[in-house]
Amino acid sequence: MREGVSNPTTASQTLDTSEVHYANFELICPWTHMNHHGYRMGSAATLRFIIALLCFTVSSAQNLTTFTGTYGSFNQTMYNEFEVVAAASITNGALQLTPDSPYRNQLLNQPLGMLQDQSGRVVLKQPFKLWDNSVKNSQDRVASFNSFLINAYAFKNITAGEGLAFVVAPDLDIPSRSEGQYLGLTNYISDGNPANQLVAVELDTFKEAFDPDANHVGLNINSIVSNITTALTPLGIEIALLGEDRYYNVWVQYDGVKKFIEVYIERQVEWEGQTPPRPPTPVLKADLDLRGVVAQHSYFGFSGSTGSAVQLNCVLRWNLTVEYYPQDKNPLSRKILILGIGVGVGAVLVAGAVVLGYYLGKKRGMSQPKMNIIVALKRLPGTPREFKFRDLKKATNNFDENKLGQGGFGVVYRGYLKKENQEVAVKWFSMETIKGQDDFLAELTIINRLRHKYLVPLLGKSFSP
């Protein structure tokens, strides 16, 4: 384990081997924290995790690239590396997934409102391509990965909750209203929807009706209801034992060849002590084919939440290794198709990604037809992601250059989404070009439902009132 590393070290190398390679990542959570004034707290318990993820190199007809990042003693420069969303922050040398407290040693005398009902995410900004569509199914290998390091802090005499998770997600966003039981992963509307394209390993400290207890590890697929859980108390592991300093190493291992995931946990005596060997038996093991769940280009990171019960959810160190397929050198070099369907229905389909940009004009008021169109868009099957219009303006250089052509109802522009590291085609519809509302909505429905090996599905939409 490398201590005190503040900047990631990245290494890229080509792999074409059937040998097994291991890569450790460490996650440390201190039970005893220093408060903002430098005083050590004795009346509170800090959950310390050292989480190590191991990964196997997969053998494939196509070479893989390895990314390795070592992160620790987090500082403000890390905002360049990580997307920090909602209530999360980078403070006190850690990734704070939920709000930190300046009153840790006086919390019992302070209102809890600032800590309750919060959720946050911290995600590495670099996406990783986890499989290659050009590889035949019989030879297909989903890239293996390893990652992360977390910390949770449970206050003495206060119920701990809700927990935190390592997450593989399709984008850098966090769902709204994802606090409480949702762990920053989903919300009451999206929970259980396959469109989430999300896999998480949760460390849960609050018992919900669907949980085995208030101290367990779980594998979550598109939902906060775990597919498989393991109660940790019978194993002598207490994630958030109140009033005591405890440190745990957690290894999360995914085998991209045999397609299963394993989680190992081992206690470490001191925060900066020697990392213990990985135990021989996992606390959780399950079959998992990532290709059937997550997005081909996915992000790695952490999420956490509090509810009426509170705790501090921190990541102190993170060693990440991801084995991934190289990105397409020119995703827009493939053929662009203008497809005519029915009465004036045109769809711009780009191999790589398609974004629908819908521009309503800059009027304060909104007419009933506009409202009808917005409602219809929000009801499209699969609920396409909503992009901020300013992001699309930036991606297309203010719709000034890179014009690809013009189809039914609008102009198509080439763009680049920096956060997603993805080239896209943006079709701009205006009210002036929409002569028939029914035809316009029919086109959108067709675009959203198109599925073909040479075409890609609708990535999202945008509104500008």
C-alpha positions as CSV (number, residue, x, y, z in Angstrom):
1,M,0.0,0.0,0.0
2,R,1.3,3.4,-0.9
3,E,0.8,6.1,1.7
4,G,0.4,9.8,1.2
5,V,0.0,9.8,-2.6
6,S,-2.0,12.9,-3.6
7,N,-1.9,12.5,-7.3
8,P,-2.9,9.5,-9.4
9,T,-0.2,7.5,-11.2
10,T,-1.6,6.2,-14.5
11,A,-0.1,3.5,-16.6
12,S,-1.3,2.2,-19.9
13,Q,0.0,-1.0,-21.3
14,T,-1.3,-3.5,-23.8
15,L,-2.3,-6.9,-22.5
16,D,-2.8,-10.0,-24.6
17,T,-2.3,-12.9,-22.2
18,S,-4.2,-15.6,-20.4
19,E,-2.2,-15.2,-17.2
20,V,-3.9,-13.9,-14.0
21,H,-2.8,-10.5,-12.8
22,Y,-3.7,-8.9,-9.5
23,A,-4.1,-5.3,-8.7
24,N,-4.9,-3.9,-5.3
25,F,-6.9,-0.9,-4.4
26,E,-7.3,0.3,-0.9
27,L,-10.1,2.1,0.8
28,I,-9.5,3.4,4.3
29,C,-12.1,4.8,6.7
30,P,-10.8,6.2,9.9
31,W,-12.9,5.8,13.0
32,T,-11.1,8.6,14.8
33,H,-11.2,11.8,12.8
34,M,-9.6,15.1,13.2
35,N,-12.1,17.9,13.3
36,H,-11.7,21.1,11.3
37,H,-9.7,22.7,14.1
38,G,-7.2,19.8,14.3
39,Y,-8.6,18.3,17.5
40,R,-8.9,14.5,17.7
41,M,-12.4,13.3,18.6
42,G,-12.8,10.7,21.3
43,S,-16.5,10.5,21.6
44,A,-17.4,9.4,18.1
45,A,-16.7,6.3,16.1
46,T,-15.3,6.6,12.6
47,L,-15.8,3.7,10.2
48,R,-12.5,3.1,8.4
49,F,-12.4,0.9,5.3
50,I,-9.4,-0.1,3.3
51,I,-11.0,-1.5,0.3
52,A,-8.9,-3.4,-2.2
53,L,-10.2,-4.5,-5.5
54,L,-8.4,-7.2,-7.4
55,C,-8.9,-7.9,-11.1
56,F,-8.0,-10.7,-13.4
57,T,-6.6,-9.9,-16.8
58,V,-8.8,-11.4,-19.5
59,S,-7.5,-13.2,-22.5
60,S,-9.0,-11.9,-25.7
61,A,-8.4,-11.8,-29.4
62,Q,-8.3,-8.0,-29.0
63,N,-5.7,-6.3,-26.8
64,L,-6.7,-4.6,-23.6
65,T,-5.4,-1.4,-22.1
66,T,-4.7,-1.1,-18.4
67,F,-5.4,2.1,-16.4
68,T,-3.9,2.3,-12.9
69,G,-4.6,5.2,-10.6
70,T,-3.4,5.7,-7.0
71,Y,-5.2,8.4,-5.1
72,G,-4.8,9.4,-1.5
73,S,-4.7,12.5,0.8
74,F,-7.2,14.1,-1.5
75,N,-6.9,17.8,-2.1
76,Q,-8.6,20.6,-4.2
77,T,-6.6,19.7,-7.3
78,M,-8.6,16.4,-7.4
79,Y,-11.6,18.3,-8.7
80,N,-9.8,18.1,-12.1
81,E,-9.9,14.3,-11.8
82,F,-13.3,13.7,-10.3
83,E,-16.8,14.8,-10.9
84,V,-18.1,15.8,-7.4
85,V,-21.9,15.9,-7.4
86,A,-24.7,17.1,-5.1
87,A,-23.8,17.0,-1.4
88,A,-20.3,15.5,-2.0
89,S,-17.1,17.5,-1.6
90,I,-13.3,17.1,-1.4
91,T,-12.3,18.3,2.1
92,N,-10.1,17.3,5.0
93,G,-8.0,15.0,2.8
94,A,-10.9,12.8,1.8
95,L,-13.8,12.5,-0.7
96,Q,-16.8,13.4,1.4
97,L,-19.8,11.6,-0.2
98,T,-22.2,13.3,2.2
99,P,-21.6,16.6,4.1
100,D,-18.8,16.7,6.5
101,S,-19.4,18.3,9.9
102,P,-17.3,21.0,11.6
103,Y,-18.9,20.0,14.9
104,R,-17.8,16.4,15.1
105,N,-16.7,16.7,18.8
106,Q,-19.8,18.6,19.7
107,L,-22.4,17.0,17.5
108,L,-24.8,16.0,20.3
109,N,-25.2,19.7,21.0
110,Q,-25.7,20.7,17.4
111,P,-28.8,20.3,15.1
112,L,-28.5,17.3,12.8
113,G,-30.4,18.9,9.9
114,M,-27.2,19.8,8.0
115,L,-26.3,16.1,7.9
116,Q,-29.7,14.5,7.4
117,D,-31.4,13.5,4.1
118,Q,-28.3,14.0,1.9
119,S,-26.8,12.1,-1.0
120,G,-23.7,12.6,-3.1
121,R,-21.4,11.0,-5.7
122,V,-17.8,11.3,-6.6
123,V,-16.9,9.7,-9.9
124,L,-13.7,9.5,-11.9
125,K,-14.2,11.6,-15.0
126,Q,-12.6,9.2,-17.4
127,P,-15.0,6.6,-18.9
128,F,-13.9,3.1,-19.7
129,K,-15.0,0.9,-22.6
130,L,-15.8,-2.4,-21.0
131,W,-16.3,-4.6,-24.1
132,D,-16.0,-4.5,-27.9
133,N,-19.0,-5.1,-30.2
134,S,-16.7,-6.3,-33.0
135,V,-15.7,-9.4,-30.9
136,K,-18.0,-12.4,-31.6
137,N,-20.1,-13.5,-28.7
138,S,-18.2,-16.8,-28.4
139,Q,-15.0,-14.8,-27.9
140,D,-16.4,-11.9,-26.0
141,R,-14.7,-10.8,-22.8
142,V,-16.0,-8.0,-20.6
143,A,-13.0,-6.1,-19.3
144,S,-12.0,-6.8,-15.7
145,F,-11.6,-3.9,-13.2
146,N,-10.6,-3.2,-9.7
147,S,-11.1,-0.1,-7.5
148,F,-11.9,1.9,-4.5
149,L,-11.4,3.1,-0.9
150,I,-14.0,4.5,1.5
151,N,-14.6,5.9,5.0
152,A,-17.7,6.2,7.1
153,Y,-18.0,7.8,10.5
154,A,-20.7,6.8,13.0
155,F,-21.4,9.1,15.9
156,K,-21.6,7.7,19.4
157,N,-25.2,7.4,20.7
158,I,-26.7,8.4,17.3
159,T,-28.1,5.8,14.9
160,A,-25.8,5.3,11.9
161,G,-27.1,5.5,8.4
162,E,-27.6,5.0,5.6
163,G,-24.4,3.8,3.9
164,L,-22.2,4.1,0.9
165,A,-21.3,2.1,-2.2
166,F,-18.8,1.6,-5.0
167,V,-20.6,2.1,-8.2
168,V,-20.2,1.4,-12.0
169,A,-22.5,4.0,-13.7
170,P,-23.3,5.1,-17.2
171,D,-22.7,8.8,-16.6
172,L,-21.5,11.4,-14.1
173,D,-24.9,12.4,-12.7
174,I,-26.8,11.5,-9.5
175,P,-30.6,11.0,-9.4
176,S,-32.6,13.7,-7.6
177,R,-34.1,12.6,-4.3
178,S,-31.6,9.8,-3.9
179,E,-31.1,10.3,-0.2
180,G,-32.0,7.9,2.6
181,Q,-32.4,4.3,1.6
182,Y,-31.4,5.0,-2.0
183,L,-27.7,5.5,-1.2
184,G,-27.2,8.0,-4.0
185,L,-27.9,5.3,-6.6
186,T,-31.5,5.6,-7.6
187,N,-34.8,7.2,-6.4
188,Y,-38.4,6.1,-5.9
189,I,-39.2,6.5,-9.6
190,S,-36.1,5.0,-11.2
191,D,-35.4,2.2,-8.8
192,G,-35.4,-1.2,-10.5
193,N,-35.3,0.2,-14.0
194,P,-32.9,-1.6,-16.3
195,A,-32.2,1.8,-18.0
196,N,-30.2,2.7,-14.9
197,Q,-27.3,0.5,-16.2
198,L,-25.8,0.5,-12.8
199,V,-24.0,-2.0,-10.6
200,A,-22.9,-1.2,-7.0
201,V,-21.4,-2.9,-4.0
202,E,-23.1,-1.4,-1.0
203,L,-21.9,-1.2,2.6
204,D,-25.2,-0.7,4.3
205,T,-25.5,0.5,7.9
206,F,-29.3,1.0,8.2
207,K,-31.9,-1.7,8.1
208,E,-34.8,-1.3,5.6
209,A,-37.7,-3.7,5.3
210,F,-35.8,-5.5,2.5
211,D,-32.5,-5.7,4.3
212,P,-31.2,-8.6,6.4
213,D,-29.9,-6.2,9.1
214,A,-28.1,-2.9,9.7
215,N,-24.6,-4.2,9.0
216,H,-24.3,-6.0,5.6
217,V,-22.7,-6.0,2.2
218,G,-24.8,-6.3,-0.9
219,L,-24.6,-6.5,-4.7
220,N,-27.0,-4.1,-6.3
221,I,-28.1,-4.1,-9.9
222,N,-30.2,-1.2,-11.0
223,S,-31.9,-1.1,-7.6
224,I,-31.2,-0.5,-3.9
225,V,-32.8,-3.8,-3.2
226,S,-29.7,-6.0,-3.3
227,N,-29.6,-9.1,-5.5
228,I,-27.5,-10.8,-2.9
229,T,-26.5,-9.8,0.6
230,T,-24.3,-11.1,3.4
231,A,-24.8,-10.2,7.1
232,L,-21.5,-9.2,8.5
233,T,-22.1,-9.3,12.2
234,P,-21.8,-13.2,12.3
235,L,-18.4,-12.8,10.6
236,G,-17.2,-10.5,13.3
237,I,-17.2,-7.4,11.0
238,E,-19.0,-4.2,12.2
239,I,-19.0,-1.6,9.5
240,A,-20.2,1.2,11.8
241,L,-19.5,0.1,15.4
242,L,-20.3,3.2,17.5
243,G,-17.6,4.6,19.7
244,E,-14.7,2.5,18.3
245,D,-11.9,3.0,15.8
246,R,-12.0,0.3,13.2
247,Y,-10.3,-0.1,9.9
248,Y,-11.2,-2.6,7.2
249,N,-9.6,-3.7,4.0
250,V,-12.2,-4.5,1.4
251,W,-11.3,-6.3,-1.9
252,V,-13.8,-6.3,-4.7
253,Q,-12.8,-8.7,-7.5
254,Y,-14.4,-9.1,-10.8
255,D,-13.5,-11.9,-13.2
256,G,-14.2,-10.9,-16.7
257,V,-13.6,-14.4,-18.2
258,K,-15.7,-16.4,-15.8
259,K,-18.0,-13.4,-15.1
260,F,-18.4,-13.4,-11.4
261,I,-17.8,-10.9,-8.6
262,E,-16.3,-11.4,-5.2
263,V,-16.0,-9.2,-2.1
264,Y,-13.4,-9.8,0.7
265,I,-13.2,-7.8,4.0
266,E,-10.4,-7.9,6.6
267,R,-9.8,-5.8,9.6
268,Q,-6.7,-3.6,9.8
269,V,-5.4,-2.7,13.3
270,E,-4.2,0.8,12.5
271,W,-5.1,3.2,9.8
272,E,-1.6,3.7,8.5
273,G,-0.5,0.2,9.4
274,Q,0.5,-2.6,7.1
275,T,-2.2,-3.9,4.8
276,P,-3.2,-7.5,5.9
277,P,-3.3,-10.3,3.4
278,R,-6.5,-10.8,1.6
279,P,-8.6,-13.5,3.4
280,P,-9.0,-16.8,1.6
281,T,-12.8,-16.7,1.7
282,P,-15.0,-14.0,0.2
283,V,-17.9,-12.5,2.2
284,L,-19.9,-12.3,-1.0
285,K,-19.7,-14.0,-4.3
286,A,-22.2,-13.9,-7.2
287,D,-22.4,-14.5,-11.0
288,L,-22.4,-11.2,-12.9
289,D,-22.1,-10.5,-16.6
290,L,-21.5,-6.8,-16.8
291,R,-22.3,-6.7,-20.5
292,G,-25.9,-7.5,-19.7
293,V,-26.2,-4.7,-17.2
294,V,-24.0,-1.7,-17.5
295,A,-23.3,0.7,-20.3
296,Q,-20.5,-0.2,-22.7
297,H,-18.7,3.1,-21.7
298,S,-19.0,3.3,-18.0
299,Y,-17.6,5.3,-15.1
300,F,-16.3,4.2,-11.7
301,G,-16.8,6.0,-8.4
302,F,-18.7,6.2,-5.1
303,S,-22.0,7.2,-3.8
304,G,-23.4,7.6,-0.3
305,S,-26.4,8.9,1.6
306,T,-28.0,9.8,4.9
307,G,-31.6,9.8,6.1
308,S,-33.0,10.6,9.5
309,A,-30.0,8.5,10.7
310,V,-26.6,10.0,9.9
311,Q,-23.0,9.2,9.4
312,L,-20.1,10.7,7.6
313,N,-19.2,8.8,4.4
314,C,-15.6,9.4,3.3
315,V,-13.1,7.9,0.9
316,L,-9.5,8.3,2.1
317,R,-7.6,6.4,-0.4
318,W,-8.3,4.7,-3.7
319,N,-6.2,2.5,-5.8
320,L,-7.9,1.8,-9.1
321,T,-7.0,-0.6,-11.9
322,V,-9.3,-1.0,-14.9
323,E,-8.6,-3.2,-17.9
324,Y,-10.6,-1.8,-20.8
325,Y,-10.9,-1.8,-24.5
326,P,-9.4,1.1,-26.4
327,Q,-11.8,3.8,-27.6
328,D,-12.8,3.9,-31.3
329,K,-10.3,6.2,-33.0
330,N,-12.9,8.1,-34.9
331,P,-16.4,7.2,-33.8
332,L,-18.0,9.6,-36.3
333,S,-16.0,8.2,-39.3
334,R,-18.7,5.5,-39.9
335,K,-21.6,6.2,-42.2
336,I,-24.2,8.8,-41.2
337,L,-27.6,7.8,-42.4
338,I,-30.5,10.1,-43.0
339,L,-33.6,7.9,-42.7
340,G,-37.0,8.9,-44.2
341,I,-40.0,7.2,-42.6
342,G,-43.6,8.0,-43.2
343,V,-44.6,11.6,-43.7
344,G,-41.5,13.7,-43.6
345,V,-39.9,11.8,-40.7
346,G,-36.2,12.2,-40.7
347,A,-33.7,10.7,-38.2
348,V,-30.0,11.4,-38.0
349,L,-28.3,8.3,-36.8
350,V,-24.6,8.3,-35.9
351,A,-22.5,5.3,-35.0
352,G,-21.4,6.3,-31.5
353,A,-24.1,8.4,-30.0
354,V,-27.1,10.5,-30.8
355,V,-28.4,13.4,-28.8
356,L,-31.7,15.1,-29.5
357,G,-31.6,18.8,-28.8
358,Y,-35.0,20.5,-28.6
359,Y,-35.0,24.3,-28.6
360,L,-38.3,26.0,-27.6
361,G,-37.2,29.6,-28.0
362,K,-36.4,32.3,-25.4
363,K,-39.9,33.4,-24.5
364,R,-40.9,33.6,-20.9
365,G,-44.3,32.2,-21.5
366,M,-44.9,28.7,-22.9
367,S,-47.7,27.9,-25.2
368,Q,-49.9,24.8,-24.8
369,P,-48.4,23.1,-27.9
370,K,-45.0,23.5,-26.4
371,M,-46.2,22.1,-23.1
372,N,-47.7,19.2,-24.9
373,I,-44.5,18.4,-26.7
374,I,-42.4,18.6,-23.4
375,V,-44.9,16.3,-21.7
376,A,-44.7,13.8,-24.6
377,L,-40.9,13.9,-24.6
378,K,-40.8,13.1,-20.9
379,R,-43.0,10.1,-21.5
380,L,-40.9,8.5,-24.2
381,P,-40.2,4.8,-23.5
382,G,-36.9,4.4,-21.7
383,T,-36.9,8.0,-20.4
384,P,-34.0,9.4,-22.4
385,R,-31.5,11.4,-20.4
386,E,-32.1,15.1,-20.2
387,F,-29.0,17.3,-21.0
388,K,-28.5,20.9,-20.1
389,F,-28.9,23.1,-23.1
390,R,-25.8,25.1,-22.3
391,D,-23.8,21.9,-22.4
392,L,-25.1,21.2,-25.9
393,K,-24.3,24.8,-27.0
394,K,-20.7,24.3,-25.7
395,A,-20.4,20.8,-27.3
396,T,-21.4,22.2,-30.7
397,N,-19.5,25.5,-30.4
398,N,-22.8,27.4,-30.0
399,F,-24.3,25.6,-33.0
400,D,-22.0,27.7,-35.2
401,E,-19.8,25.1,-36.8
402,N,-19.6,21.4,-37.6
403,K,-23.0,21.3,-39.4
404,L,-23.6,17.8,-40.6
405,G,-26.8,18.4,-42.6
406,Q,-30.5,19.0,-42.3
407,G,-33.3,16.5,-41.9
408,G,-37.0,16.6,-41.1
409,F,-37.9,19.4,-38.7
410,G,-34.3,20.5,-37.9
411,V,-30.6,20.9,-38.4
412,V,-28.0,18.4,-37.3
413,Y,-24.7,19.5,-35.7
414,R,-21.6,17.5,-34.7
415,G,-20.6,17.9,-31.1
416,Y,-18.3,16.7,-28.4
417,L,-19.4,16.1,-24.8
418,K,-16.3,16.6,-22.7
419,K,-17.6,15.0,-19.5
420,E,-18.7,11.9,-21.4
421,N,-15.6,11.9,-23.7
422,Q,-18.1,11.2,-26.5
423,E,-18.7,12.6,-30.0
424,V,-22.4,13.1,-30.7
425,A,-24.8,14.3,-33.3
426,V,-27.2,17.0,-32.0
427,K,-30.5,17.6,-33.9
428,W,-31.9,21.0,-33.2
429,F,-35.7,21.3,-33.5
430,S,-37.4,24.8,-33.2
431,M,-41.0,25.6,-33.1
432,E,-40.7,27.3,-36.4
433,T,-39.7,24.1,-38.1
434,I,-42.4,22.0,-36.4
435,K,-45.4,22.3,-38.7
436,G,-47.3,19.3,-37.4
437,Q,-47.0,18.4,-33.8
438,D,-48.2,14.8,-34.3
439,D,-45.6,14.2,-37.1
440,F,-42.9,15.6,-34.9
441,L,-43.8,13.4,-31.9
442,A,-44.0,10.4,-34.3
443,E,-40.5,11.1,-35.4
444,L,-39.2,11.3,-31.9
445,T,-40.9,8.0,-31.0
446,I,-39.4,6.3,-34.0
447,I,-35.9,7.6,-33.2
448,N,-36.2,6.5,-29.6
449,R,-37.3,3.0,-30.5
450,L,-34.8,2.3,-33.4
451,R,-32.6,-0.7,-32.8
452,H,-30.2,-1.8,-35.5
453,K,-26.5,-2.9,-35.6
454,Y,-25.7,0.1,-37.7
455,L,-27.7,2.5,-35.7
456,V,-27.6,3.7,-32.2
457,P,-30.4,4.6,-29.8
458,L,-31.4,8.0,-28.7
459,L,-29.0,9.2,-26.0
460,G,-31.0,12.1,-24.6
461,K,-32.9,15.3,-25.0
462,S,-32.7,19.0,-24.0
463,F,-35.1,21.9,-23.5
464,S,-34.4,25.6,-23.6
465,P,-37.5,27.6,-22.5
